[in-house]
Amino acid sequence: MREQATDIVAEMVANVMSVTVQVGDKVAVGDQVILLESMKMEIPVLAEVGGTVRQIRVTAGDVVQEGDVLVTVA
């Protein structure tokens, strides 16, 4: 059986302040995976599903656009 992957995406244009997970980490629903900053406000990005972090597509200092994939969890 093939595992289902879920992409966690940016909901707005923002700067990546920090990546709080690594590939291979286990996450639960609601765990913080990325911390974004937009207009001087910190925006935590939370896991929408539980599973294992399979891919991280951003690093601290990156600028992301709305809809950009940040992390893939499977």
C-alpha positions as CSV (number, residue, x, y, z in Angstrom):
1,M,0.0,0.0,0.0
2,R,1.3,3.4,-1.0
3,E,1.4,6.0,1.8
4,Q,-0.4,9.3,1.2
5,A,1.7,12.5,1.4
6,T,0.3,15.8,2.4
7,D,1.9,19.2,1.5
8,I,1.8,22.0,4.0
9,V,1.6,25.3,2.2
10,A,2.1,29.0,2.9
11,E,-1.1,30.9,3.4
12,M,0.4,34.2,2.6
13,V,3.6,36.0,1.4
14,A,6.0,35.8,4.2
15,N,9.7,35.4,5.3
16,V,10.7,32.0,6.8
17,M,12.1,32.8,10.3
18,S,12.8,29.2,11.2
19,V,12.2,25.6,10.3
20,T,11.4,23.7,13.5
21,V,11.5,20.1,12.1
22,Q,13.9,17.9,10.2
23,V,13.4,15.2,7.6
24,G,12.5,12.1,9.4
25,D,10.9,13.8,12.4
26,K,7.5,12.5,13.5
27,V,4.8,15.2,13.8
28,A,1.3,15.2,15.2
29,V,-1.6,17.3,14.1
30,G,-1.0,20.8,15.5
31,D,2.8,20.6,15.9
32,Q,4.7,23.6,14.6
33,V,6.8,22.9,11.5
34,I,7.7,26.4,10.3
35,L,7.7,29.9,11.7
36,L,6.9,32.6,9.3
37,E,7.0,36.4,9.6
38,S,4.9,38.9,7.8
39,M,4.3,42.5,8.6
40,K,6.2,42.2,11.9
41,M,4.0,39.3,13.0
42,E,5.1,35.8,13.7
43,I,2.9,33.1,12.1
44,P,3.4,29.5,13.2
45,V,2.7,27.0,10.5
46,L,1.2,23.8,12.0
47,A,1.0,20.3,10.8
48,E,-2.4,19.5,9.4
49,V,-1.8,15.7,9.6
50,G,0.3,13.4,11.7
51,G,3.1,11.5,10.1
52,T,6.8,11.7,9.2
53,V,8.4,14.7,7.6
54,R,9.5,13.5,4.2
55,Q,10.6,16.8,2.6
56,I,11.4,20.4,3.6
57,R,11.4,22.8,0.7
58,V,12.4,26.0,2.5
59,T,15.2,27.3,4.7
60,A,15.4,30.2,7.2
61,G,15.6,33.5,5.3
62,D,13.6,32.4,2.3
63,V,10.6,34.4,1.1
64,V,7.5,32.3,0.3
65,Q,4.5,33.1,-1.8
66,E,0.9,32.1,-1.0
67,G,0.5,28.5,-2.0
68,D,4.2,27.6,-1.9
69,V,4.8,24.1,-0.5
70,L,6.8,24.3,2.7
71,V,6.9,20.8,4.1
72,T,5.6,17.4,2.9
73,V,4.4,14.9,5.6
74,A,3.5,11.3,4.9
